[in-house]
């Protein structure tokens, strides 16, 4: 059997191990918070990239939706002999309609961006 003097001789070793465990626990908590912050930053960057991709997709849709609408509208014509005239009219109407659609999208997008910028709290300088 171990005596009290032998056990009390091990006490400094146990306290040293306990101190090291506490230090490792503190260090691991700091690492966990750092990793969590890094993951949050990475997810924010991915969200920004997805928003940029969605903006590009919106502009692309603003080009093709008016064009496809007009081509569907003009394809309802029964007389095939008037295709030259219809083809010319299509571009006379489709190009300005596409430009208006893009400008309208740009206007709405810039106003929305300005709204969100104004809604953010200002940081002290």
Phi and psi in radians as a Rosetta constraint file:
Dihedral C 1 N 2 CA 2 C 2 CIRCULARHARMONIC -1.426 0.35
Dihedral N 2 CA 2 C 2 N 3 CIRCULARHARMONIC 2.452 0.35
Dihedral C 2 N 3 CA 3 C 3 CIRCULARHARMONIC -1.593 0.35
Dihedral N 3 CA 3 C 3 N 4 CIRCULARHARMONIC 2.975 0.35
Dihedral C 3 N 4 CA 4 C 4 CIRCULARHARMONIC -1.127 0.35
Dihedral N 4 CA 4 C 4 N 5 CIRCULARHARMONIC -0.571 0.35
Dihedral C 4 N 5 CA 5 C 5 CIRCULARHARMONIC -1.221 0.35
Dihedral N 5 CA 5 C 5 N 6 CIRCULARHARMONIC -0.612 0.35
Dihedral C 5 N 6 CA 6 C 6 CIRCULARHARMONIC -1.195 0.35
Dihedral N 6 CA 6 C 6 N 7 CIRCULARHARMONIC -0.714 0.35
Dihedral C 6 N 7 CA 7 C 7 CIRCULARHARMONIC -1.176 0.35
Dihedral N 7 CA 7 C 7 N 8 CIRCULARHARMONIC -0.747 0.35
Dihedral C 7 N 8 CA 8 C 8 CIRCULARHARMONIC -1.172 0.35
Dihedral N 8 CA 8 C 8 N 9 CIRCULARHARMONIC -0.403 0.35
Dihedral C 8 N 9 CA 9 C 9 CIRCULARHARMONIC -1.259 0.35
Dihedral N 9 CA 9 C 9 N 10 CIRCULARHARMONIC -0.463 0.35
Dihedral C 9 N 10 CA 10 C 10 CIRCULARHARMONIC -1.489 0.35
Dihedral N 10 CA 10 C 10 N 11 CIRCULARHARMONIC -0.241 0.35
Dihedral C 10 N 11 CA 11 C 11 CIRCULARHARMONIC -0.977 0.35
Dihedral N 11 CA 11 C 11 N 12 CIRCULARHARMONIC -0.798 0.35
Dihedral C 11 N 12 CA 12 C 12 CIRCULARHARMONIC -1.060 0.35
Dihedral N 12 CA 12 C 12 N 13 CIRCULARHARMONIC -0.623 0.35
Dihedral C 12 N 13 CA 13 C 13 CIRCULARHARMONIC -1.150 0.35
Dihedral N 13 CA 13 C 13 N 14 CIRCULARHARMONIC -0.779 0.35
Dihedral C 13 N 14 CA 14 C 14 CIRCULARHARMONIC -1.112 0.35
Dihedral N 14 CA 14 C 14 N 15 CIRCULARHARMONIC -0.688 0.35
Dihedral C 14 N 15 CA 15 C 15 CIRCULARHARMONIC -1.158 0.35
Dihedral N 15 CA 15 C 15 N 16 CIRCULARHARMONIC -0.654 0.35
Dihedral C 15 N 16 CA 16 C 16 CIRCULARHARMONIC -1.130 0.35
Dihedral N 16 CA 16 C 16 N 17 CIRCULARHARMONIC -0.766 0.35
Dihedral C 16 N 17 CA 17 C 17 CIRCULARHARMONIC -1.120 0.35
Dihedral N 17 CA 17 C 17 N 18 CIRCULARHARMONIC -0.725 0.35
Dihedral C 17 N 18 CA 18 C 18 CIRCULARHARMONIC -1.101 0.35
Dihedral N 18 CA 18 C 18 N 19 CIRCULARHARMONIC -0.703 0.35
Dihedral C 18 N 19 CA 19 C 19 CIRCULARHARMONIC -1.114 0.35
Dihedral N 19 CA 19 C 19 N 20 CIRCULARHARMONIC -0.716 0.35
Dihedral C 19 N 20 CA 20 C 20 CIRCULARHARMONIC -1.152 0.35
Dihedral N 20 CA 20 C 20 N 21 CIRCULARHARMONIC -0.689 0.35
Dihedral C 20 N 21 CA 21 C 21 CIRCULARHARMONIC -1.116 0.35
Dihedral N 21 CA 21 C 21 N 22 CIRCULARHARMONIC -0.745 0.35
Dihedral C 21 N 22 CA 22 C 22 CIRCULARHARMONIC -1.092 0.35
Dihedral N 22 CA 22 C 22 N 23 CIRCULARHARMONIC -0.722 0.35
Dihedral C 22 N 23 CA 23 C 23 CIRCULARHARMONIC -1.129 0.35
Dihedral N 23 CA 23 C 23 N 24 CIRCULARHARMONIC -0.715 0.35
Dihedral C 23 N 24 CA 24 C 24 CIRCULARHARMONIC -1.154 0.35
Dihedral N 24 CA 24 C 24 N 25 CIRCULARHARMONIC -0.658 0.35
Dihedral C 24 N 25 CA 25 C 25 CIRCULARHARMONIC -1.134 0.35
Dihedral N 25 CA 25 C 25 N 26 CIRCULARHARMONIC -0.771 0.35
Dihedral C 25 N 26 CA 26 C 26 CIRCULARHARMONIC -1.084 0.35
Dihedral N 26 CA 26 C 26 N 27 CIRCULARHARMONIC -0.758 0.35
Dihedral C 26 N 27 CA 27 C 27 CIRCULARHARMONIC -1.116 0.35
Dihedral N 27 CA 27 C 27 N 28 CIRCULARHARMONIC -0.738 0.35
Dihedral C 27 N 28 CA 28 C 28 CIRCULARHARMONIC -1.171 0.35
Dihedral N 28 CA 28 C 28 N 29 CIRCULARHARMONIC -0.599 0.35
Dihedral C 28 N 29 CA 29 C 29 CIRCULARHARMONIC -1.132 0.35
Dihedral N 29 CA 29 C 29 N 30 CIRCULARHARMONIC -0.690 0.35
Dihedral C 29 N 30 CA 30 C 30 CIRCULARHARMONIC -1.151 0.35
Dihedral N 30 CA 30 C 30 N 31 CIRCULARHARMONIC -0.705 0.35
Dihedral C 30 N 31 CA 31 C 31 CIRCULARHARMONIC -1.138 0.35
Dihedral N 31 CA 31 C 31 N 32 CIRCULARHARMONIC -0.717 0.35
Dihedral C 31 N 32 CA 32 C 32 CIRCULARHARMONIC -1.085 0.35
Dihedral N 32 CA 32 C 32 N 33 CIRCULARHARMONIC -0.758 0.35
Dihedral C 32 N 33 CA 33 C 33 CIRCULARHARMONIC -1.164 0.35
Dihedral N 33 CA 33 C 33 N 34 CIRCULARHARMONIC -0.626 0.35
Dihedral C 33 N 34 CA 34 C 34 CIRCULARHARMONIC -1.151 0.35
Dihedral N 34 CA 34 C 34 N 35 CIRCULARHARMONIC -0.782 0.35
Dihedral C 34 N 35 CA 35 C 35 CIRCULARHARMONIC -1.119 0.35
Dihedral N 35 CA 35 C 35 N 36 CIRCULARHARMONIC -0.705 0.35
Dihedral C 35 N 36 CA 36 C 36 CIRCULARHARMONIC -1.073 0.35
Dihedral N 36 CA 36 C 36 N 37 CIRCULARHARMONIC -0.735 0.35
Dihedral C 36 N 37 CA 37 C 37 CIRCULARHARMONIC -1.124 0.35
Dihedral N 37 CA 37 C 37 N 38 CIRCULARHARMONIC -0.716 0.35
Dihedral C 37 N 38 CA 38 C 38 CIRCULARHARMONIC -1.124 0.35
Dihedral N 38 CA 38 C 38 N 39 CIRCULARHARMONIC -0.720 0.35
Dihedral C 38 N 39 CA 39 C 39 CIRCULARHARMONIC -1.134 0.35
Dihedral N 39 CA 39 C 39 N 40 CIRCULARHARMONIC -0.693 0.35
Dihedral C 39 N 40 CA 40 C 40 CIRCULARHARMONIC -1.090 0.35
Dihedral N 40 CA 40 C 40 N 41 CIRCULARHARMONIC -0.747 0.35
Dihedral C 40 N 41 CA 41 C 41 CIRCULARHARMONIC -1.115 0.35
Dihedral N 41 CA 41 C 41 N 42 CIRCULARHARMONIC -0.750 0.35
Dihedral C 41 N 42 CA 42 C 42 CIRCULARHARMONIC -1.109 0.35
Dihedral N 42 CA 42 C 42 N 43 CIRCULARHARMONIC -0.725 0.35
Dihedral C 42 N 43 CA 43 C 43 CIRCULARHARMONIC -1.148 0.35
Dihedral N 43 CA 43 C 43 N 44 CIRCULARHARMONIC -0.628 0.35
Dihedral C 43 N 44 CA 44 C 44 CIRCULARHARMONIC -1.121 0.35
Dihedral N 44 CA 44 C 44 N 45 CIRCULARHARMONIC -0.731 0.35
Dihedral C 44 N 45 CA 45 C 45 CIRCULARHARMONIC -1.116 0.35
Dihedral N 45 CA 45 C 45 N 46 CIRCULARHARMONIC -0.678 0.35
Dihedral C 45 N 46 CA 46 C 46 CIRCULARHARMONIC -1.146 0.35
Dihedral N 46 CA 46 C 46 N 47 CIRCULARHARMONIC -0.675 0.35
Dihedral C 46 N 47 CA 47 C 47 CIRCULARHARMONIC -1.130 0.35
Dihedral N 47 CA 47 C 47 N 48 CIRCULARHARMONIC -0.700 0.35
Dihedral C 47 N 48 CA 48 C 48 CIRCULARHARMONIC -1.114 0.35
Dihedral N 48 CA 48 C 48 N 49 CIRCULARHARMONIC -0.749 0.35
Dihedral C 48 N 49 CA 49 C 49 CIRCULARHARMONIC -1.097 0.35
Dihedral N 49 CA 49 C 49 N 50 CIRCULARHARMONIC -0.721 0.35
Dihedral C 49 N 50 CA 50 C 50 CIRCULARHARMONIC -1.138 0.35
Dihedral N 50 CA 50 C 50 N 51 CIRCULARHARMONIC -0.646 0.35
Dihedral C 50 N 51 CA 51 C 51 CIRCULARHARMONIC -1.135 0.35
Dihedral N 51 CA 51 C 51 N 52 CIRCULARHARMONIC -0.689 0.35
Dihedral C 51 N 52 CA 52 C 52 CIRCULARHARMONIC -1.121 0.35
Dihedral N 52 CA 52 C 52 N 53 CIRCULARHARMONIC -0.715 0.35
Dihedral C 52 N 53 CA 53 C 53 CIRCULARHARMONIC -1.127 0.35
Dihedral N 53 CA 53 C 53 N 54 CIRCULARHARMONIC -0.688 0.35
Dihedral C 53 N 54 CA 54 C 54 CIRCULARHARMONIC -1.155 0.35
Dihedral N 54 CA 54 C 54 N 55 CIRCULARHARMONIC -0.634 0.35
Dihedral C 54 N 55 CA 55 C 55 CIRCULARHARMONIC -1.114 0.35
Dihedral N 55 CA 55 C 55 N 56 CIRCULARHARMONIC -0.770 0.35
Dihedral C 55 N 56 CA 56 C 56 CIRCULARHARMONIC -1.074 0.35
Dihedral N 56 CA 56 C 56 N 57 CIRCULARHARMONIC -0.723 0.35
Dihedral C 56 N 57 CA 57 C 57 CIRCULARHARMONIC -1.127 0.35
Dihedral N 57 CA 57 C 57 N 58 CIRCULARHARMONIC -0.656 0.35
Dihedral C 57 N 58 CA 58 C 58 CIRCULARHARMONIC -1.114 0.35
Dihedral N 58 CA 58 C 58 N 59 CIRCULARHARMONIC -0.782 0.35
Dihedral C 58 N 59 CA 59 C 59 CIRCULARHARMONIC -1.109 0.35
Dihedral N 59 CA 59 C 59 N 60 CIRCULARHARMONIC -0.691 0.35
Dihedral C 59 N 60 CA 60 C 60 CIRCULARHARMONIC -1.090 0.35
Dihedral N 60 CA 60 C 60 N 61 CIRCULARHARMONIC -0.744 0.35
Dihedral C 60 N 61 CA 61 C 61 CIRCULARHARMONIC -1.124 0.35
Dihedral N 61 CA 61 C 61 N 62 CIRCULARHARMONIC -0.634 0.35
Dihedral C 61 N 62 CA 62 C 62 CIRCULARHARMONIC -1.178 0.35
Dihedral N 62 CA 62 C 62 N 63 CIRCULARHARMONIC -0.369 0.35
Dihedral C 62 N 63 CA 63 C 63 CIRCULARHARMONIC -1.450 0.35
Dihedral N 63 CA 63 C 63 N 64 CIRCULARHARMONIC -0.778 0.35
Dihedral C 63 N 64 CA 64 C 64 CIRCULARHARMONIC -1.482 0.35
Dihedral N 64 CA 64 C 64 N 65 CIRCULARHARMONIC -0.473 0.35
Dihedral C 64 N 65 CA 65 C 65 CIRCULARHARMONIC -1.151 0.35
Dihedral N 65 CA 65 C 65 N 66 CIRCULARHARMONIC -0.859 0.35
Dihedral C 65 N 66 CA 66 C 66 CIRCULARHARMONIC -1.101 0.35
Dihedral N 66 CA 66 C 66 N 67 CIRCULARHARMONIC -0.667 0.35
Dihedral C 66 N 67 CA 67 C 67 CIRCULARHARMONIC -1.122 0.35
Dihedral N 67 CA 67 C 67 N 68 CIRCULARHARMONIC -0.764 0.35
Dihedral C 67 N 68 CA 68 C 68 CIRCULARHARMONIC -1.228 0.35
Dihedral N 68 CA 68 C 68 N 69 CIRCULARHARMONIC -0.597 0.35
Dihedral C 68 N 69 CA 69 C 69 CIRCULARHARMONIC -1.086 0.35
Dihedral N 69 CA 69 C 69 N 70 CIRCULARHARMONIC -0.840 0.35
Dihedral C 69 N 70 CA 70 C 70 CIRCULARHARMONIC -1.169 0.35
Dihedral N 70 CA 70 C 70 N 71 CIRCULARHARMONIC -0.659 0.35
Dihedral C 70 N 71 CA 71 C 71 CIRCULARHARMONIC -1.160 0.35
Dihedral N 71 CA 71 C 71 N 72 CIRCULARHARMONIC -0.634 0.35
Dihedral C 71 N 72 CA 72 C 72 CIRCULARHARMONIC -1.171 0.35
Dihedral N 72 CA 72 C 72 N 73 CIRCULARHARMONIC -0.666 0.35
Dihedral C 72 N 73 CA 73 C 73 CIRCULARHARMONIC -1.155 0.35
Dihedral N 73 CA 73 C 73 N 74 CIRCULARHARMONIC -0.784 0.35
Dihedral C 73 N 74 CA 74 C 74 CIRCULARHARMONIC -1.327 0.35
Dihedral N 74 CA 74 C 74 N 75 CIRCULARHARMONIC -0.312 0.35
Dihedral C 74 N 75 CA 75 C 75 CIRCULARHARMONIC -1.363 0.35
Dihedral N 75 CA 75 C 75 N 76 CIRCULARHARMONIC -0.092 0.35
Dihedral C 75 N 76 CA 76 C 76 CIRCULARHARMONIC -1.408 0.35
Dihedral N 76 CA 76 C 76 N 77 CIRCULARHARMONIC 0.034 0.35
Dihedral C 76 N 77 CA 77 C 77 CIRCULARHARMONIC -1.364 0.35
Dihedral N 77 CA 77 C 77 N 78 CIRCULARHARMONIC 2.366 0.35
Dihedral C 77 N 78 CA 78 C 78 CIRCULARHARMONIC -1.530 0.35
Dihedral N 78 CA 78 C 78 N 79 CIRCULARHARMONIC -0.522 0.35
Dihedral C 78 N 79 CA 79 C 79 CIRCULARHARMONIC -1.450 0.35
Dihedral N 79 CA 79 C 79 N 80 CIRCULARHARMONIC 2.001 0.35
Dihedral C 79 N 80 CA 80 C 80 CIRCULARHARMONIC -1.383 0.35
Dihedral N 80 CA 80 C 80 N 81 CIRCULARHARMONIC -0.222 0.35
Dihedral C 80 N 81 CA 81 C 81 CIRCULARHARMONIC -1.308 0.35
Dihedral N 81 CA 81 C 81 N 82 CIRCULARHARMONIC -0.280 0.35
Dihedral C 81 N 82 CA 82 C 82 CIRCULARHARMONIC -1.714 0.35
Dihedral N 82 CA 82 C 82 N 83 CIRCULARHARMONIC 0.348 0.35
Dihedral C 82 N 83 CA 83 C 83 CIRCULARHARMONIC -1.102 0.35
Dihedral N 83 CA 83 C 83 N 84 CIRCULARHARMONIC -0.610 0.35
Dihedral C 83 N 84 CA 84 C 84 CIRCULARHARMONIC -1.068 0.35
Dihedral N 84 CA 84 C 84 N 85 CIRCULARHARMONIC -0.826 0.35
Dihedral C 84 N 85 CA 85 C 85 CIRCULARHARMONIC -1.167 0.35
Dihedral N 85 CA 85 C 85 N 86 CIRCULARHARMONIC -0.732 0.35
Dihedral C 85 N 86 CA 86 C 86 CIRCULARHARMONIC -1.151 0.35
Dihedral N 86 CA 86 C 86 N 87 CIRCULARHARMONIC -0.695 0.35
Dihedral C 86 N 87 CA 87 C 87 CIRCULARHARMONIC -1.103 0.35
Dihedral N 87 CA 87 C 87 N 88 CIRCULARHARMONIC -0.737 0.35
Dihedral C 87 N 88 CA 88 C 88 CIRCULARHARMONIC -1.158 0.35
Dihedral N 88 CA 88 C 88 N 89 CIRCULARHARMONIC -0.774 0.35
Dihedral C 88 N 89 CA 89 C 89 CIRCULARHARMONIC -1.109 0.35
Dihedral N 89 CA 89 C 89 N 90 CIRCULARHARMONIC -0.652 0.35
Dihedral C 89 N 90 CA 90 C 90 CIRCULARHARMONIC -0.988 0.35
Dihedral N 90 CA 90 C 90 N 91 CIRCULARHARMONIC -0.861 0.35
Dihedral C 90 N 91 CA 91 C 91 CIRCULARHARMONIC -1.258 0.35
Dihedral N 91 CA 91 C 91 N 92 CIRCULARHARMONIC -0.555 0.35
Dihedral C 91 N 92 CA 92 C 92 CIRCULARHARMONIC -1.131 0.35
Dihedral N 92 CA 92 C 92 N 93 CIRCULARHARMONIC -0.607 0.35
Dihedral C 92 N 93 CA 93 C 93 CIRCULARHARMONIC -1.578 0.35
Dihedral N 93 CA 93 C 93 N 94 CIRCULARHARMONIC -0.705 0.35
Dihedral C 93 N 94 CA 94 C 94 CIRCULARHARMONIC -1.196 0.35
Dihedral N 94 CA 94 C 94 N 95 CIRCULARHARMONIC -0.719 0.35
Dihedral C 94 N 95 CA 95 C 95 CIRCULARHARMONIC -1.150 0.35
Dihedral N 95 CA 95 C 95 N 96 CIRCULARHARMONIC -0.864 0.35
Dihedral C 95 N 96 CA 96 C 96 CIRCULARHARMONIC -1.115 0.35
Dihedral N 96 CA 96 C 96 N 97 CIRCULARHARMONIC -0.635 0.35
Dihedral C 96 N 97 CA 97 C 97 CIRCULARHARMONIC -1.124 0.35
Dihedral N 97 CA 97 C 97 N 98 CIRCULARHARMONIC -0.670 0.35
Dihedral C 97 N 98 CA 98 C 98 CIRCULARHARMONIC -1.173 0.35
Dihedral N 98 CA 98 C 98 N 99 CIRCULARHARMONIC -0.742 0.35
Dihedral C 98 N 99 CA 99 C 99 CIRCULARHARMONIC -1.091 0.35
Dihedral N 99 CA 99 C 99 N 100 CIRCULARHARMONIC -0.763 0.35
Dihedral C 99 N 100 CA 100 C 100 CIRCULARHARMONIC -1.092 0.35
Dihedral N 100 CA 100 C 100 N 101 CIRCULARHARMONIC -0.725 0.35
Dihedral C 100 N 101 CA 101 C 101 CIRCULARHARMONIC -1.094 0.35
Dihedral N 101 CA 101 C 101 N 102 CIRCULARHARMONIC -0.761 0.35
Dihedral C 101 N 102 CA 102 C 102 CIRCULARHARMONIC -1.144 0.35
Dihedral N 102 CA 102 C 102 N 103 CIRCULARHARMONIC -0.726 0.35
Dihedral C 102 N 103 CA 103 C 103 CIRCULARHARMONIC -1.144 0.35
Dihedral N 103 CA 103 C 103 N 104 CIRCULARHARMONIC -0.693 0.35
Dihedral C 103 N 104 CA 104 C 104 CIRCULARHARMONIC -1.118 0.35
Dihedral N 104 CA 104 C 104 N 105 CIRCULARHARMONIC -0.733 0.35
Dihedral C 104 N 105 CA 105 C 105 CIRCULARHARMONIC -1.123 0.35
Dihedral N 105 CA 105 C 105 N 106 CIRCULARHARMONIC -0.750 0.35
Dihedral C 105 N 106 CA 106 C 106 CIRCULARHARMONIC -1.115 0.35
Dihedral N 106 CA 106 C 106 N 107 CIRCULARHARMONIC -0.704 0.35
Dihedral C 106 N 107 CA 107 C 107 CIRCULARHARMONIC -1.118 0.35
Dihedral N 107 CA 107 C 107 N 108 CIRCULARHARMONIC -0.818 0.35
Dihedral C 107 N 108 CA 108 C 108 CIRCULARHARMONIC -1.123 0.35
Dihedral N 108 CA 108 C 108 N 109 CIRCULARHARMONIC -0.741 0.35
Dihedral C 108 N 109 CA 109 C 109 CIRCULARHARMONIC -1.131 0.35
Dihedral N 109 CA 109 C 109 N 110 CIRCULARHARMONIC -0.749 0.35
Dihedral C 109 N 110 CA 110 C 110 CIRCULARHARMONIC -1.212 0.35
Dihedral N 110 CA 110 C 110 N 111 CIRCULARHARMONIC -0.629 0.35
Dihedral C 110 N 111 CA 111 C 111 CIRCULARHARMONIC -1.160 0.35
Dihedral N 111 CA 111 C 111 N 112 CIRCULARHARMONIC -0.663 0.35
Dihedral C 111 N 112 CA 112 C 112 CIRCULARHARMONIC -1.158 0.35
Dihedral N 112 CA 112 C 112 N 113 CIRCULARHARMONIC -0.710 0.35
Dihedral C 112 N 113 CA 113 C 113 CIRCULARHARMONIC -1.118 0.35
Dihedral N 113 CA 113 C 113 N 114 CIRCULARHARMONIC -0.758 0.35
Dihedral C 113 N 114 CA 114 C 114 CIRCULARHARMONIC -1.121 0.35
Dihedral N 114 CA 114 C 114 N 115 CIRCULARHARMONIC -0.643 0.35
Dihedral C 114 N 115 CA 115 C 115 CIRCULARHARMONIC -1.088 0.35
Dihedral N 115 CA 115 C 115 N 116 CIRCULARHARMONIC -0.816 0.35
Dihedral C 115 N 116 CA 116 C 116 CIRCULARHARMONIC -1.204 0.35
Dihedral N 116 CA 116 C 116 N 117 CIRCULARHARMONIC -0.594 0.35
Dihedral C 116 N 117 CA 117 C 117 CIRCULARHARMONIC -1.158 0.35
Dihedral N 117 CA 117 C 117 N 118 CIRCULARHARMONIC -0.693 0.35
Dihedral C 117 N 118 CA 118 C 118 CIRCULARHARMONIC -1.259 0.35
Dihedral N 118 CA 118 C 118 N 119 CIRCULARHARMONIC -0.498 0.35
Dihedral C 118 N 119 CA 119 C 119 CIRCULARHARMONIC -1.348 0.35
Dihedral N 119 CA 119 C 119 N 120 CIRCULARHARMONIC -0.357 0.35
Dihedral C 119 N 120 CA 120 C 120 CIRCULARHARMONIC -1.224 0.35
Dihedral N 120 CA 120 C 120 N 121 CIRCULARHARMONIC 2.491 0.35
Dihedral C 120 N 121 CA 121 C 121 CIRCULARHARMONIC -1.183 0.35
Dihedral N 121 CA 121 C 121 N 122 CIRCULARHARMONIC 2.444 0.35
Dihedral C 121 N 122 CA 122 C 122 CIRCULARHARMONIC -1.379 0.35
Dihedral N 122 CA 122 C 122 N 123 CIRCULARHARMONIC 2.390 0.35
Dihedral C 122 N 123 CA 123 C 123 CIRCULARHARMONIC -1.447 0.35
Dihedral N 123 CA 123 C 123 N 124 CIRCULARHARMONIC 2.460 0.35
Dihedral C 123 N 124 CA 124 C 124 CIRCULARHARMONIC -1.167 0.35
Dihedral N 124 CA 124 C 124 N 125 CIRCULARHARMONIC 2.503 0.35
